[in-house]
Amino acid sequence: MGVWIRLLVFGGVSLRGCGGACVPLVGSRLLICRRQFSGAESETLKQRRSQIMSRGLPKQKPIEGVKQVIVVASGKGGVGKSTTAVNLALALAANDLSKAVGLLDVDVYGPSVPKMMNLKGNPELSQSNLMRPLLNYGIACMSMGFLVEETAPLVWRGLMVMSAIEKLLRQVDWGQLDYLVVDMPPGTGDVQLSVSQNIPISGAVIVSTPQDIALMDAHKGAEMFRKVHVPVLGLVQNMSVFQCPKCKHKTHIFGADGARRLARTLDLDILGDIPLHLNIREASDTGQPIVISQPESDEAKAYLRIATEVVRRLPPPPESFPKCLGNLPGL
């Protein structure tokens, strides 16, 4: 295990084992335990358990210097989530040159941001021992891919992953950002829950293809964010249609308007449609995202429109509330 990984996973983390052994209760001892937990004592136990559970939930703490966090998620892998996250971050910056934008890749097992943003190398440390993001195309980027070899697999259990996520959230010097776009891993597991419960999120963008199999998992992803009280800004229908470059015939390879039907079911908006196009794939593979390399293309303009819709649905950042509110009772 390299130096960076040891620092990321174990730095500042205290691991304590439990030396006690668990002995199964049988016979009369089980009967005694049941009697002890009856009546008022059972109610006391329930209250105590509730107190412990509420105490165990992490308290949300903003990322220093970051005004608004936008997570890009999908229930299923392979639907273009990372491509959407990268081009969304670039589109947010392109639509308003006064805004500072960052991109955080928390897909620990399959980081894509380094290749798509054409970035390599280890982050430097600031004087306060925080990692400095790598910069390209005006976007500050941080990813697990900067800390491990490109072909090295991460064979980690949950505790190590959660420790790494905590460091990526709390030990990065972002400076001052208006938007931080977070590329989430696919699914609805520990990472999604940890990110959602540890930092305030302004909104989530759900990416899916129109295919029924992908939509089933996208539905689960949207419901997960609702359960943890993260507003879902809307759905992006990726790979919506393929147009033959020769005859211009359009084919819905993954189905037609599946994400639109899901949006109606969930009472959400469609933020935009991204076509299945060779230019998007080639631009991503070469580390020159289409919003940067072909800004006048129809594909780039689709991402720019999605960024506009995302910003339109975001709540105002905390400091934009009128100062007079501070004089109101209870504020």
CORPEPE-V582232 format. One record per residue. N is the residue number from 1. PHI is phi in whole degrees, -180 to 180 (999 if undefined). OMEGA is omega in whole degrees, 0 to 359 (999 if undefined). NEAR is the number of other C-alpha atoms within 12 Angstrom. Layout:
N;PHI;OMEGA;NEAR
N;PHI;OMEGA;NEAR
This chain:
1;999;184;17
2;-72;182;15
3;-63;181;13
4;-62;182;24
5;-67;178;28
6;-61;179;18
7;-66;184;24
8;-67;186;33
9;-87;189;30
10;-105;182;23
11;-65;178;20
12;74;181;16
13;-109;178;17
14;-104;179;10
15;-107;182;12
16;-121;178;6
17;-93;178;7
18;-108;184;7
19;-86;184;6
20;-79;177;6
21;-107;179;7
22;-95;181;7
23;-112;181;8
24;-67;180;10
25;-94;180;12
26;-134;172;11
27;60;185;10
28;-66;180;11
29;-65;177;13
30;-66;179;14
31;-63;179;13
32;-62;181;13
33;-63;180;16
34;-64;179;16
35;-66;183;14
36;-66;184;16
37;-99;179;16
38;-95;173;15
39;64;184;12
40;-63;181;12
41;-67;177;15
42;-65;178;16
43;-66;177;14
44;-61;179;15
45;-64;179;16
46;-63;179;16
47;-65;179;14
48;-63;179;14
49;-64;179;14
50;-64;178;14
51;-62;181;13
52;-66;181;12
53;-65;180;12
54;-66;179;12
55;-68;184;11
56;-77;180;11
57;-69;181;16
58;-68;176;17
59;-88;181;15
60;-67;178;19
61;-135;181;18
62;-61;173;23
63;-77;186;31
64;-59;177;22
65;86;183;23
66;-105;182;35
67;-81;184;31
68;-139;180;36
69;-112;178;42
70;-119;179;44
71;-99;176;49
72;-112;189;52
73;-136;174;51
74;-154;177;47
75;-76;186;35
76;-123;176;31
77;-77;176;27
78;83;181;25
79;-103;178;35
80;91;182;38
81;-64;182;43
82;-67;176;45
83;-60;179;48
84;-67;180;54
85;-62;181;49
86;-63;182;51
87;-71;175;49
88;-66;178;49
89;-60;179;51
90;-67;180;44
91;-70;177;44
92;-60;179;41
93;-71;182;33
94;-70;181;28
95;-71;180;27
96;-145;185;18
97;-66;179;14
98;-82;184;13
99;-94;174;24
100;-96;187;32
101;-126;175;42
102;-122;182;49
103;-135;181;53
104;-113;180;49
105;-102;179;46
106;-104;173;42
107;-80;190;40
108;-61;186;40
109;-80;181;29
110;-140;182;28
111;-68;181;37
112;-114;186;38
113;-59;181;48
114;-55;181;44
115;-71;183;30
116;-67;180;36
117;-98;176;43
118;56;182;25
119;-126;176;29
120;-141;176;26
121;108;179;23
122;-88;176;26
123;-69;174;30
124;-80;177;21
125;-104;176;18
126;-80;178;15
127;-62;178;10
128;-92;175;11
129;66;175;18
130;-104;178;24
131;-74;177;31
132;-93;179;27
133;-63;172;37
134;-84;189;33
135;-122;171;28
136;-157;182;27
137;55;179;29
138;79;182;24
139;-110;175;38
140;-80;187;39
141;-126;173;49
142;-138;183;46
143;-156;172;45
144;-60;179;43
145;-64;176;37
146;-81;189;37
147;-107;180;37
148;-131;176;27
149;-64;186;19
150;-59;183;22
151;-100;183;12
152;-81;177;18
153;-78;175;16
154;-99;180;24
155;-101;188;13
156;-119;170;16
157;-89;188;15
158;-57;184;18
159;-63;180;19
160;-68;178;26
161;-64;181;30
162;-64;177;28
163;-65;179;32
164;-65;179;38
165;-62;179;39
166;-59;180;34
167;-68;179;36
168;-65;179;42
169;-80;192;41
170;-110;186;29
171;-118;176;30
172;-125;179;36
173;-90;183;31
174;-81;189;35
175;71;178;25
176;-114;181;19
177;-122;172;31
178;-82;180;36
179;-134;169;41
180;-118;178;45
181;-91;183;47
182;-111;176;46
183;-86;183;45
184;-84;172;49
185;-73;177;41
186;-69;176;36
187;102;182;32
188;-136;187;29
189;-104;186;24
190;-59;184;27
191;-64;179;34
192;-60;181;37
193;-66;181;28
194;-64;179;32
195;-63;183;46
196;-64;183;40
197;-90;185;26
198;-96;182;28
199;-129;175;34
200;-72;182;32
201;-111;182;39
202;-75;180;35
203;-179;179;38
204;-116;174;46
205;-112;181;48
206;-100;181;56
207;-108;177;55
208;-154;167;52
209;-84;179;45
210;-74;184;36
211;-70;183;30
212;-59;181;21
213;-62;178;21
214;-70;182;33
215;-67;178;36
216;-59;181;24
217;-77;175;30
218;-62;177;43
219;-59;179;38
220;-62;180;26
221;-62;179;40
222;-64;180;41
223;-66;178;29
224;-62;180;28
225;-64;177;36
226;-65;180;22
227;-66;179;17
228;-99;172;26
229;63;173;20
230;-103;181;32
231;-66;176;28
232;-93;185;40
233;-75;180;38
234;155;182;44
235;-111;170;46
236;-108;177;48
237;-91;183;44
238;-92;181;46
239;54;188;40
240;-70;182;33
241;-157;175;28
242;-114;178;26
243;-112;180;19
244;-61;182;16
245;-67;182;13
246;-96;184;8
247;-96;178;9
248;70;177;10
249;-71;182;11
250;-100;179;19
251;-128;177;19
252;-92;187;22
253;-63;183;21
254;-101;182;25
255;103;184;26
256;-110;169;24
257;61;177;30
258;-63;180;34
259;-67;178;41
260;-67;177;32
261;-65;178;25
262;-64;179;35
263;-60;178;31
264;-65;179;16
265;-63;183;19
266;-90;184;24
267;58;178;18
268;-121;178;26
269;-98;167;26
270;-90;182;34
271;-76;179;35
272;165;179;37
273;-116;176;38
274;-115;182;43
275;-75;172;36
276;-83;188;32
277;-137;181;28
278;-60;183;19
279;-63;180;25
280;-65;180;36
281;-65;182;24
282;-64;180;19
283;-64;180;27
284;-68;182;31
285;-66;181;21
286;-92;179;20
287;74;178;27
288;-130;185;30
289;-51;191;38
290;-63;178;39
291;-64;179;40
292;-91;188;34
293;-79;181;23
294;-137;188;23
295;-63;181;24
296;-94;181;15
297;-74;178;19
298;-63;181;20
299;-67;178;36
300;-65;180;37
301;-64;177;29
302;-65;177;33
303;-67;179;42
304;-64;178;36
305;-67;178;27
306;-63;178;39
307;-61;178;39
308;-63;180;25
309;-66;178;27
310;-63;181;40
311;-62;181;34
312;-62;183;17
313;-96;180;24
314;-72;171;28
315;-69;179;24
316;-63;177;18
317;-64;187;22
318;-53;186;18
319;-76;182;16
320;-85;175;13
321;-68;180;12
322;-56;181;13
323;-64;182;11
324;-65;179;11
325;-63;181;13
326;-67;180;12
327;-91;181;9
328;-76;179;9
329;-59;176;7
330;85;180;6
331;-114;999;10
